[in-house]
Amino acid sequence: GHELFAQDYLSMQEKKNLFGFLSKKMLMLVEQDEDSELTFFNHTAGWNFVYRFISAYIFQEKKFTFSEPQKIAFFPGTFDPFTLGHKEIAREIRDLGFTVYLALDEFSWSKKAQPHRVRRRILDMSVANEENIFLFPSDTPINIANPADLKKLREMFPGKEVYMVAGSDVVQNASSYRMEPEENSIMTFPHVIFLRETREGRGNKTSYDMIQNTVVELKLPTHFEDISSTRIRENIDHNRDISNLIDTVAQNYIYDRGLYLREPQYKRLLQTKSVEIKHEINAKDIAEIIRQGNLGNDESEKLLHTLQEPGCTATIIFDQDGKGRPDAIMLYRHISTTELFGEFQDMMTASYIRQQTSGKIVLILAGYFRSRSKIADLEQIVLTETLAECLRQDYTYTVCSPKYSQITKNMKDALERQGFIPVPLPEVPREIYVVDMKQPVVLYHNVQTAIKEPFSTNPRVLRVLDESHKRFQRSLTKLYPGELVLSFNAGIMYNRLIELITAANGMPKEPLPVRTLGKNMCVPFGKILKGIVIPNTVTKVLHTDKVFDSRIHGFRIAEFPEYLPLRSQVRTIKSFRRPVILVDDLLHKGYRIRELDPLFKEENVEIDRLIVGMLSGRGKDLMEIQGRNVESAYFIPSMRIWFVETSMYPFIGGDGVETNADKAGNFLHGVNLILPYVMPGFIRGAAKENIYDLSMVCLQNTKEILTVLEEEYQALYERNLTLGRLSEVIIWPRIPDKGNCVAYDYHLPASVYLENDMEQMIRLEHLVK
């Protein structure tokens, strides 16, 4: 196109018109991210033609001017995706003498939209052939409910009149049009309103009395009005042609990258589970719960007898659908070193425990578990809740030794998976399991949250996830024998986080029948609560990612791939004009909050508090240094090491990595800190053979999970779940990065690559064993 400037058959005016069009496209390409196909040299050659034309034009015509429309049309929207209907609206407005700016906003927080840059590319492709239709800058968020943003918008176009573009249904229903009018509010702007007759019904006249300025109405043909993102998503799921709904180039882009497949249009509303957990109950109330719980005469008698121990308390779990009957009860009490002999009547046992411990000791005395409970892995959950409560109270050693009953098989399995070991003495007076809690290993069990519906609730998938998790726990107990492995379930943690967030927002934890929102907004900024809405709370994710350098020697906190830079995301949060509740799964070393804190301060974002799932003593100290209020579902004073289960499983999760490898499809290159990809140096003090075993277990678990997903996908959709289709099942699949010259075949199942990695691990076995 630039070479046309050199042709003699074009007049100077024709070249000038061509210059305006090509310059716009060049600027758009420069604005695009690093995935643009034009190289630096292509840009340089293009701008050289532009410069030579400007010089020739000024030499011949003496001046270089353009006539610009004096009216600006600001057209905001999620555009997920940008359809032919949107394009026709922009054209109609442009033809009325406007310069149209399409603003890809991030304020529709309840929608589960594609990443900003993906939607922006689709938008750019769709309007690339249109004059006087531009993309609004991404680094300047404009919230139409924020007069300060709208004032800024007016100031960006001095001497020109800015019109707002909106659908008639938006004007009637959006909260920004029901606010009290004030200077620079949305009602003070002139409007271009496009009618949506098919939604409102024929003959209904829409009133715009709230708008205190000029209103221009326009109406699209019916076939454009019927275009919707719902229709587009349905057609994509069935692999149908959508060229009559969206630009053809954009259609090819969507299908090539596997976008919108099995993707809901709205985020999932997270509701509390029917599980209630109580701690620190006095003996009288515990006894009343036991008597009214229909536990059986033998069980009730044993628990009531145990309850007579001085200082005995309990952790009790209720399934609220079970009419107030307890599903699990665990009785425990503090025991001092001077009481050990009196408790066990054995000098060797008492001496062993005294030698192992150096702080407060908790003694688990009894446990009850309902046989037909709906709560999965009940022993694991009640044990975790009890130990987490004891850690909060600064206990550093646990002894589990029921006095009036035997430890059940399931309970023994749960104890061993948590790192408990039997007292290593030739003779003991009764069953005694012990564990050191001074520096626990923490595990966050969240694989289910990384899988899409309907597979995340498939019974066979849930069964393999449970089996894999148990193998993972056992492998962790080998790293530091005799030390606590504390495993937190994502569902139970979500339950607690909902209670903390809604309480901080002054709202009930159950959705209200009429939509009512608290004054604060919830901003998750880690690996938790993505694609989820908290009841009665504005929920806007700040998309961050941990990105390692190519040699895995260090990492930085950056924006998640395809999302806006962190500063732009923080500006968007600022534009909501709400106090912020920051939410994360874990706060220990605080890498993410350290990166974000300066941005929050520079943009003057009001942080109400920080709420985390797990808080360590170090994390609490960091918040005190920053002067921030912090709350947590669980407090762990001293943490040795932590694992996020999805980050350990290739193709399912992981962390980012800097790479020059080409990204294909809807995939991210990532790294899992296990062998054979990386030597996990963050696991300090553990034997190499145990690190090898942990890595092998992660590979085995991933292979079994993917194999079951592939079989269930085949049964449901009657086609193979290949690597290229993995995004239909996994929310954000990550391909293990193996360098620039190693390519994956996207027509093969992911489980095939796991088999290859396991074979490579076997070849390395002699190095560690």
MOVEN-V403287 format. One record per residue. N is the residue number from 0. RES is the residue in one small letter. PHI is phi in radians with two decimals (none if undefined). OMEGA is omega in whole degrees, -180 to 180 (none if undefined). BURIAL is b if it has 9 or more other ideal C-beta (glycine too) atoms within 8 Angstrom, else e. Layout:
n: (N,N)
res: (RES,RES)
phi: (PHI,PHI)
omega: (OMEGA,OMEGA)
burial: (BURIAL,BURIAL)
//
This chain:
n: (0,1,2,3,4,5,6,7,8,9,10,11,12,13,14,15,16,17,18,19,20,21,22,23,24,25,26,27,28,29,30,31,32,33,34,35,36,37,38,39,40,41,42,43,44,45,46,47,48,49,50,51,52,53,54,55,56,57,58,59,60,61,62,63,64,65,66,67,68,69,70,71,72,73,74,75,76,77,78,79,80,81,82,83,84,85,86,87,88,89,90,91,92,93,94,95,96,97,98,99,100,101,102,103,104,105,106,107,108,109,110,111,112,113,114,115,116,117,118,119,120,121,122,123,124,125,126,127,128,129,130,131,132,133,134,135,136,137,138,139,140,141,142,143,144,145,146,147,148,149,150,151,152,153,154,155,156,157,158,159,160,161,162,163,164,165,166,167,168,169,170,171,172,173,174,175,176,177,178,179,180,181,182,183,184,185,186,187,188,189,190,191,192,193,194,195,196,197,198,199,200,201,202,203,204,205,206,207,208,209,210,211,212,213,214,215,216,217,218,219,220,221,222,223,224,225,226,227,228,229,230,231,232,233,234,235,236,237,238,239,240,241,242,243,244,245,246,247,248,249,250,251,252,253,254,255,256,257,258,259,260,261,262,263,264,265,266,267,268,269,270,271,272,273,274,275,276,277,278,279,280,281,282,283,284,285,286,287,288,289,290,291,292,293,294,295,296,297,298,299,300,301,302,303,304,305,306,307,308,309,310,311,312,313,314,315,316,317,318,319,320,321,322,323,324,325,326,327,328,329,330,331,332,333,334,335,336,337,338,339,340,341,342,343,344,345,346,347,348,349,350,351,352,353,354,355,356,357,358,359,360,361,362,363,364,365,366,367,368,369,370,371,372,373,374,375,376,377,378,379,380,381,382,383,384,385,386,387,388,389,390,391,392,393,394,395,396,397,398,399,400,401,402,403,404,405,406,407,408,409,410,411,412,413,414,415,416,417,418,419,420,421,422,423,424,425,426,427,428,429,430,431,432,433,434,435,436,437,438,439,440,441,442,443,444,445,446,447,448,449,450,451,452,453,454,455,456,457,458,459,460,461,462,463,464,465,466,467,468,469,470,471,472,473,474,475,476,477,478,479,480,481,482,483,484,485,486,487,488,489,490,491,492,493,494,495,496,497,498,499,500,501,502,503,504,505,506,507,508,509,510,511,512,513,514,515,516,517,518,519,520,521,522,523,524,525,526,527,528,529,530,531,532,533,534,535,536,537,538,539,540,541,542,543,544,545,546,547,548,549,550,551,552,553,554,555,556,557,558,559,560,561,562,563,564,565,566,567,568,569,570,571,572,573,574,575,576,577,578,579,580,581,582,583,584,585,586,587,588,589,590,591,592,593,594,595,596,597,598,599,600,601,602,603,604,605,606,607,608,609,610,611,612,613,614,615,616,617,618,619,620,621,622,623,624,625,626,627,628,629,630,631,632,633,634,635,636,637,638,639,640,641,642,643,644,645,646,647,648,649,650,651,652,653,654,655,656,657,658,659,660,661,662,663,664,665,666,667,668,669,670,671,672,673,674,675,676,677,678,679,680,681,682,683,684,685,686,687,688,689,690,691,692,693,694,695,696,697,698,699,700,701,702,703,704,705,706,707,708,709,710,711,712,713,714,715,716,717,718,719,720,721,722,723,724,725,726,727,728,729,730,731,732,733,734,735,736,737,738,739,740,741,742,743,744,745,746,747,748,749,750,751,752,753,754,755,756,757,758,759,760,761,762,763,764,765,766,767,768)
res: (g,h,e,l,f,a,q,d,y,l,s,m,q,e,k,k,n,l,f,g,f,l,s,k,k,m,l,m,l,v,e,q,d,e,d,s,e,l,t,f,f,n,h,t,a,g,w,n,f,v,y,r,f,i,s,a,y,i,f,q,e,k,k,f,t,f,s,e,p,q,k,i,a,f,f,p,g,t,f,d,p,f,t,l,g,h,k,e,i,a,r,e,i,r,d,l,g,f,t,v,y,l,a,l,d,e,f,s,w,s,k,k,a,q,p,h,r,v,r,r,r,i,l,d,m,s,v,a,n,e,e,n,i,f,l,f,p,s,d,t,p,i,n,i,a,n,p,a,d,l,k,k,l,r,e,m,f,p,g,k,e,v,y,m,v,a,g,s,d,v,v,q,n,a,s,s,y,r,m,e,p,e,e,n,s,i,m,t,f,p,h,v,i,f,l,r,e,t,r,e,g,r,g,n,k,t,s,y,d,m,i,q,n,t,v,v,e,l,k,l,p,t,h,f,e,d,i,s,s,t,r,i,r,e,n,i,d,h,n,r,d,i,s,n,l,i,d,t,v,a,q,n,y,i,y,d,r,g,l,y,l,r,e,p,q,y,k,r,l,l,q,t,k,s,v,e,i,k,h,e,i,n,a,k,d,i,a,e,i,i,r,q,g,n,l,g,n,d,e,s,e,k,l,l,h,t,l,q,e,p,g,c,t,a,t,i,i,f,d,q,d,g,k,g,r,p,d,a,i,m,l,y,r,h,i,s,t,t,e,l,f,g,e,f,q,d,m,m,t,a,s,y,i,r,q,q,t,s,g,k,i,v,l,i,l,a,g,y,f,r,s,r,s,k,i,a,d,l,e,q,i,v,l,t,e,t,l,a,e,c,l,r,q,d,y,t,y,t,v,c,s,p,k,y,s,q,i,t,k,n,m,k,d,a,l,e,r,q,g,f,i,p,v,p,l,p,e,v,p,r,e,i,y,v,v,d,m,k,q,p,v,v,l,y,h,n,v,q,t,a,i,k,e,p,f,s,t,n,p,r,v,l,r,v,l,d,e,s,h,k,r,f,q,r,s,l,t,k,l,y,p,g,e,l,v,l,s,f,n,a,g,i,m,y,n,r,l,i,e,l,i,t,a,a,n,g,m,p,k,e,p,l,p,v,r,t,l,g,k,n,m,c,v,p,f,g,k,i,l,k,g,i,v,i,p,n,t,v,t,k,v,l,h,t,d,k,v,f,d,s,r,i,h,g,f,r,i,a,e,f,p,e,y,l,p,l,r,s,q,v,r,t,i,k,s,f,r,r,p,v,i,l,v,d,d,l,l,h,k,g,y,r,i,r,e,l,d,p,l,f,k,e,e,n,v,e,i,d,r,l,i,v,g,m,l,s,g,r,g,k,d,l,m,e,i,q,g,r,n,v,e,s,a,y,f,i,p,s,m,r,i,w,f,v,e,t,s,m,y,p,f,i,g,g,d,g,v,e,t,n,a,d,k,a,g,n,f,l,h,g,v,n,l,i,l,p,y,v,m,p,g,f,i,r,g,a,a,k,e,n,i,y,d,l,s,m,v,c,l,q,n,t,k,e,i,l,t,v,l,e,e,e,y,q,a,l,y,e,r,n,l,t,l,g,r,l,s,e,v,i,i,w,p,r,i,p,d,k,g,n,c,v,a,y,d,y,h,l,p,a,s,v,y,l,e,n,d,m,e,q,m,i,r,l,e,h,l,v,k)
phi: (none,-1.17,-1.23,-1.13,-1.04,-1.51,-1.45,-1.37,-1.34,-1.67,-1.30,-1.09,-1.19,-1.13,-1.13,-1.12,-1.10,-1.09,-1.04,-1.05,-1.18,-1.20,-1.09,-1.05,-1.15,-1.09,-1.13,-1.09,-1.17,-1.13,-1.23,-1.14,-1.37,-1.20,-1.42,-1.02,-1.35,-1.26,-1.50,-1.01,-1.22,-1.11,-1.05,-1.07,-1.11,-1.09,-1.19,-1.12,-1.07,-1.08,-1.10,-1.14,-1.14,-1.03,-1.09,-1.16,-1.16,-1.12,-1.10,-1.51,-1.73,1.29,-2.57,-2.34,-2.28,-2.18,-1.62,-1.94,-1.06,-1.59,-2.00,-1.91,-1.90,-1.70,-1.99,-1.56,3.07,-1.27,0.85,-2.13,-1.73,-1.33,-1.78,-1.14,-1.11,-1.05,-1.13,-1.16,-1.06,-1.06,-1.11,-1.03,-1.20,-1.01,-1.22,-1.45,1.75,-1.87,-1.66,-1.76,-2.01,-1.59,-1.86,-1.46,-1.56,-2.14,-1.77,-1.47,-1.22,-1.48,-1.50,-1.69,-1.46,-1.15,-0.93,-0.98,-1.20,-1.14,-1.14,-1.18,-1.11,-1.07,-1.09,-1.09,-1.07,-1.25,-1.97,-1.10,-1.73,-1.92,-1.52,1.02,-2.18,-2.16,-1.64,-1.29,-1.01,-1.29,-1.50,-2.21,-1.20,-2.12,-1.63,-1.19,-1.63,-2.01,-1.01,-1.12,-1.17,-1.20,-1.11,-1.07,-1.07,-1.08,-1.22,-1.29,-2.21,-1.09,1.40,-2.17,-1.64,-1.77,-1.73,-1.65,-1.85,-2.68,-1.38,-1.08,-1.19,-1.15,-1.07,-1.35,-2.01,-1.20,-1.13,-1.14,-1.59,-1.87,-1.39,-1.17,-1.09,-2.54,-1.02,1.19,-1.29,-1.06,-1.24,-1.49,-1.56,-1.16,-2.21,-1.94,-2.01,-1.74,-1.40,-2.06,-1.17,-1.15,-1.55,-1.69,1.59,-1.28,1.50,-1.46,-1.62,-1.55,-1.69,-2.12,-1.09,-1.25,-1.48,-1.70,-2.68,-1.11,-2.17,-1.93,-1.75,-2.50,-2.29,-1.63,-1.02,-1.01,-1.18,-1.40,-1.13,-1.36,-1.31,-2.51,-1.15,-1.11,-1.09,-1.11,-1.11,-1.08,-1.15,-1.13,-1.06,-1.75,1.00,-1.68,-1.27,-2.14,-1.18,-1.53,-2.04,-2.57,-1.01,-1.06,-1.09,-1.14,-1.05,-1.08,-1.08,-1.13,-1.25,-1.12,-1.72,1.14,-1.41,1.22,-1.26,0.92,-1.82,-1.20,-1.39,-2.14,-1.19,-1.40,-1.34,-1.45,-2.04,-1.18,-1.32,-1.43,-2.15,-2.14,-2.09,-2.08,-2.20,0.92,-1.71,-1.28,-1.07,-1.14,-1.19,-1.10,-1.06,-1.17,-1.12,-1.13,-1.15,-1.64,-1.57,0.92,-1.52,1.77,-1.07,-1.11,-1.10,-1.09,-1.12,-1.13,-1.16,-1.15,-1.17,-1.12,-1.11,-1.31,-1.05,-1.11,1.33,-1.27,-2.36,-2.62,-1.94,-2.18,-1.98,-1.97,-1.61,-1.10,-1.38,-1.61,1.00,1.42,-1.43,-1.24,-1.58,-2.64,-2.37,-2.25,-1.72,-2.67,-2.71,-1.30,-2.32,-1.53,-1.13,-1.30,-1.63,-1.10,-1.16,-1.10,-1.31,-1.82,0.93,-2.60,-1.20,-1.14,-1.11,-1.09,-1.15,-1.07,-1.15,-1.09,-1.23,-1.49,-1.80,-2.46,-2.79,-1.22,-2.01,-1.94,-1.98,-1.50,-1.80,-2.83,-2.54,-2.23,-2.43,-1.16,-1.23,-1.98,-1.22,-1.40,-1.48,-1.30,0.88,-1.09,-1.06,-1.05,-1.17,-1.18,-1.18,-1.06,-1.11,-1.15,-1.18,-1.11,-1.17,-1.18,-1.08,-1.07,-1.65,1.22,-1.30,-2.15,-2.65,-2.17,-2.08,-1.92,-2.69,-1.03,-1.57,-2.11,-2.72,-1.60,-1.31,-1.19,-1.08,-1.14,-1.20,-1.11,-1.10,-1.13,-1.09,-1.14,-1.22,-1.60,1.73,-1.19,-2.26,-1.20,-1.04,-1.40,-2.18,-1.05,-2.36,-2.28,-1.18,-2.78,-1.07,-2.39,-2.04,-2.32,-2.69,-1.56,-1.89,-1.07,-2.36,-1.27,-1.54,-1.92,-2.23,-1.86,-1.55,-2.36,-1.10,-1.04,-1.25,-1.61,-1.90,-1.41,-1.22,-1.51,-1.28,-1.21,-2.02,-1.21,-0.98,-1.21,-1.13,-1.07,-1.16,-1.23,-1.12,-1.17,-1.12,-1.13,-1.08,-1.15,-1.13,-1.06,-1.03,-1.10,-1.19,-1.21,-1.13,-1.38,-1.13,-2.36,-0.98,1.48,-1.84,-1.19,-1.96,-1.83,-1.88,-1.85,-1.46,-1.07,-1.11,-1.17,-1.14,-1.00,-0.99,-1.21,-1.13,-1.01,-1.09,-1.19,-1.20,-1.16,-1.14,-1.14,-1.61,1.18,-2.22,-1.20,-1.46,-1.76,-1.03,-1.41,-1.08,-1.84,-1.01,-2.36,-2.00,-1.24,-1.29,-1.58,-2.05,-1.60,-2.19,-1.17,-2.31,-2.16,-1.76,-2.07,1.10,-1.32,1.25,-2.30,-2.02,-1.41,-0.96,1.04,-2.49,-1.11,-2.16,-2.23,-1.35,-1.75,-1.43,-2.08,-2.64,-1.56,-2.06,-1.45,-1.29,-1.10,-1.69,0.99,-1.62,-2.88,-2.57,-2.38,-1.71,-2.37,-1.21,-1.15,-0.90,1.34,-1.79,-1.14,-0.98,-0.98,-1.08,-1.15,-1.12,-1.14,-1.10,-1.10,-1.08,-1.03,-1.20,-1.22,1.01,-2.30,-1.07,-1.88,-1.86,-1.37,-2.34,-2.56,-1.39,-2.55,-2.26,-2.23,-1.56,1.21,-1.08,-1.18,-1.20,-1.15,-1.28,-1.48,-0.97,-1.08,-1.18,-1.06,-1.22,-1.14,-1.61,1.00,-1.39,-1.44,-1.70,-1.27,-2.94,-2.05,-2.10,-2.25,-1.23,-2.16,-2.15,-1.68,-1.07,-1.13,-1.13,-1.12,-1.08,-1.08,-1.20,-1.16,-1.11,-1.38,1.27,-1.93,-1.41,-2.28,-2.22,-2.58,-1.27,-2.40,-2.07,-2.14,-0.97,-2.36,-2.03,-1.34,-2.84,-2.35,-2.29,-1.78,-1.05,-1.10,-1.18,-1.62,-1.87,-1.02,1.24,-1.60,-2.79,2.48,-1.96,-1.28,-2.58,-1.31,-2.63,-1.72,-1.17,-1.23,-1.55,-2.07,1.13,-1.61,-2.11,-2.03,-1.39,-2.56,-2.42,-1.94,-1.43,-2.44,-1.22,-1.60,-1.38,-2.56,-1.37,-1.23,-1.21,-1.27,-1.57,-1.64,1.47,-1.73,-1.19,-1.07,-1.14,-1.30,-1.15,-1.07,-1.07,-1.07,-1.10,-1.12,-1.08,-1.07,-1.15,-1.10,-1.06,-1.08,-1.09,-1.17,-1.11,-1.15,-1.08,-1.14,-1.08,-1.12,-1.20,-1.22,-1.12,-1.06,-1.17,-1.45,-1.92,1.03,-2.70,-1.34,-1.52,-1.52,-1.05,-1.18,-1.83,-1.08,-1.19,-1.33,-2.05,-1.77,-1.12,-2.32,-1.15,-2.14,-1.52,-1.00,-1.35,-2.17,1.87,-1.34,-1.78,-1.83,-1.90,-1.65,-1.62,-1.33,-1.67,-1.76,-1.19,-1.13,-1.09,-1.10,-1.21,-1.15,-1.08,-1.11,-1.17,-1.17,-1.13,-1.13,-1.10,-1.08,-1.20,-1.62,-1.05,-1.16,-1.31,-2.08,-2.19)
omega: (-179,-179,178,177,-175,-176,-177,-174,176,176,179,-180,178,178,180,177,177,179,-179,-179,-176,179,177,-179,178,-180,178,-179,178,-179,-178,-177,-171,-179,-179,-177,179,179,177,-178,175,177,-177,179,180,-179,176,176,-180,-179,-179,178,179,-179,-179,-178,179,179,-176,-173,177,178,-175,-177,176,171,-178,173,-178,-180,-179,174,180,-173,-180,176,176,178,-175,3,176,-172,174,175,176,-177,-180,176,-180,178,-178,-179,178,-178,175,177,-180,160,-173,174,178,-176,179,-172,-179,-172,176,-168,-179,180,177,-173,172,179,-173,-175,177,179,-179,177,179,179,-179,178,-173,-176,-176,-178,-176,175,177,170,-173,173,179,-177,-177,-175,178,-180,178,177,-175,175,-177,-179,179,177,-179,174,177,179,179,-177,179,-179,-178,178,-180,-179,-177,175,173,178,-179,173,-179,178,178,-180,-178,-170,-175,-178,-178,179,178,178,175,-180,175,-178,-180,175,-175,-177,-180,-179,167,-173,162,-175,176,-175,177,-172,-177,-179,-174,-177,-176,175,179,-179,-180,180,178,-176,-178,-179,-174,-178,-177,175,176,180,171,-175,-180,172,-174,-176,174,180,-177,178,180,178,178,178,-179,-179,179,180,178,179,-180,176,179,177,179,-177,175,180,-173,180,-175,179,178,177,179,179,-179,-178,180,-177,178,-178,174,180,179,-179,175,-179,-177,177,180,176,-178,179,-179,176,180,-180,178,-178,-180,178,170,180,180,-171,-179,180,178,-180,180,178,-179,-178,-176,-173,-179,-177,-172,-174,-178,-179,-179,-178,180,-179,-180,178,178,-177,180,176,-178,177,-177,175,-172,163,-177,178,178,163,-172,175,-177,174,172,179,-180,175,-180,176,174,-180,-179,178,174,175,180,-179,180,-179,-171,-179,179,-180,-173,180,-180,-175,-178,179,-180,-179,-179,-178,179,-179,-175,-173,178,-180,-178,-179,174,-179,176,-170,-176,177,176,-179,-179,-172,-177,180,175,-177,-178,177,-174,-179,179,-175,-177,178,178,-179,179,-178,178,177,178,176,179,180,174,170,-178,-178,-179,173,177,-177,179,-173,-172,179,177,175,-178,-180,180,180,179,178,179,179,-178,178,177,176,178,175,175,179,-174,178,-178,-179,176,-176,177,179,-180,174,-177,176,177,-176,-174,-180,-175,167,-175,-180,178,-175,-172,-175,-179,-178,-179,-175,-178,170,0,-174,-178,178,179,-176,-179,177,180,-179,-180,176,179,179,180,180,180,176,178,179,-178,178,178,180,180,-178,-179,-174,178,179,-172,169,-174,-176,-179,179,-177,-179,179,179,176,179,-179,-179,178,-180,-179,-176,-179,177,178,-180,179,-177,176,-178,176,-180,179,-179,175,-174,179,-176,175,-176,-179,173,-180,-178,172,-177,178,-178,-174,173,175,-180,-175,176,176,-179,173,-174,172,-175,-177,-177,169,-168,179,179,172,-174,178,172,-172,179,179,176,-179,-179,176,176,-177,175,176,-178,178,177,-179,173,-175,-179,179,177,179,177,177,178,177,-176,177,-179,178,171,-171,169,178,-176,175,-180,-174,171,179,178,170,-179,-177,-176,176,179,-175,-174,178,180,178,-179,180,-179,178,175,-180,179,179,179,176,179,-178,176,-180,-180,176,177,179,178,178,177,-180,179,176,177,-180,180,-178,175,-177,174,-178,173,180,177,-179,-172,-178,-175,179,-175,179,-180,168,-168,-179,-179,-178,-174,178,179,179,-179,-179,177,-179,178,176,-177,175,-180,-180,176,-180,178,-178,-175,175,171,-177,178,173,-173,176,172,4,-176,-176,169,-175,-178,180,177,-174,175,180,179,-178,-179,178,174,177,-180,178,180,180,178,178,179,179,179,-179,-180,-179,179,-179,179,179,178,179,-180,-180,177,178,-179,-176,-174,177,172,-175,173,179,178,179,180,-174,180,174,-176,-180,-174,178,180,178,178,177,-177,180,179,-173,-171,180,-177,176,173,-174,177,178,175,179,-179,178,180,175,177,179,-180,177,177,177,178,180,179,-180,-172,-176,-179,-175,-176,none)
burial: (e,b,e,b,b,e,e,e,e,b,e,e,e,e,b,b,e,b,b,b,b,b,b,b,b,b,e,b,b,e,e,b,e,e,e,e,e,e,e,e,e,e,b,e,b,b,b,e,b,b,e,b,b,b,e,e,b,b,e,e,e,e,e,e,e,e,e,e,e,e,b,b,b,b,b,b,b,b,b,e,b,b,b,b,b,b,b,b,b,b,b,b,b,b,e,b,e,b,b,b,b,b,b,b,b,b,b,e,e,e,b,e,e,b,b,b,b,b,b,b,b,b,b,b,b,b,b,b,e,b,e,b,b,b,b,b,e,b,e,b,b,b,b,b,b,b,b,e,b,b,b,b,b,b,e,e,b,e,e,e,e,b,b,b,b,b,e,b,b,b,b,e,e,b,e,b,b,e,b,e,e,e,e,b,b,b,b,b,b,b,b,b,b,b,b,b,b,e,e,b,e,e,e,e,e,b,e,b,e,b,b,e,b,e,b,b,e,b,e,b,e,e,e,b,b,e,b,e,b,e,b,b,b,e,b,b,b,e,e,e,e,b,e,e,b,b,b,e,b,b,b,e,b,b,b,e,b,b,b,b,b,e,b,e,e,e,b,e,e,b,e,e,e,e,b,e,b,b,b,e,b,e,e,e,e,b,b,e,b,b,e,e,b,e,b,e,e,e,b,b,e,b,b,b,e,b,b,e,b,e,e,b,b,b,b,b,b,b,b,e,e,b,e,e,b,b,b,b,b,b,b,b,b,b,b,e,e,e,e,b,b,e,b,b,e,b,e,e,b,b,e,b,b,b,e,b,b,e,b,b,b,b,b,b,b,b,b,b,b,b,e,e,b,e,b,e,b,b,b,b,b,b,b,b,b,b,b,b,b,b,b,e,e,e,b,b,b,b,b,b,b,b,b,e,e,e,b,b,e,e,b,b,b,b,b,b,b,b,b,b,b,b,b,e,e,e,e,b,e,e,b,b,b,b,b,b,b,b,e,b,b,b,b,b,b,b,b,b,e,b,b,b,e,e,b,b,e,b,e,e,b,b,e,b,b,b,b,b,b,b,b,b,b,b,b,b,b,b,b,b,e,b,b,b,b,b,b,b,b,b,e,b,b,b,b,b,b,b,b,b,b,b,e,b,b,e,b,e,b,e,e,b,e,e,e,e,e,b,e,b,b,b,b,b,b,b,e,b,b,b,e,b,b,b,b,b,b,b,b,b,b,b,b,b,b,b,b,b,b,e,e,b,e,e,b,e,b,b,b,b,e,e,b,b,e,b,b,b,b,b,b,b,b,b,b,b,e,b,b,b,b,b,b,b,b,b,b,b,e,b,b,b,b,b,b,b,b,e,b,b,e,e,b,e,b,e,b,b,b,b,b,b,b,b,b,b,e,b,b,b,e,b,b,e,e,e,e,e,e,b,b,b,b,b,b,b,e,e,b,e,b,b,b,b,b,b,b,b,b,b,b,b,b,b,b,b,b,e,e,e,e,e,e,e,b,e,b,b,b,b,b,b,b,b,b,e,b,b,e,b,e,e,b,e,e,b,e,e,e,b,b,b,b,b,b,b,b,b,b,b,b,b,b,b,b,b,b,b,b,b,e,b,b,b,e,e,e,e,e,e,b,b,b,e,b,b,b,b,b,b,b,e,b,b,b,b,b,e,e,e,e,e,e,b,e,b,e,b,b,b,b,e,b,b,b,e,b,b,e,b,b,e,e,b,b,e,e,b,e)
//
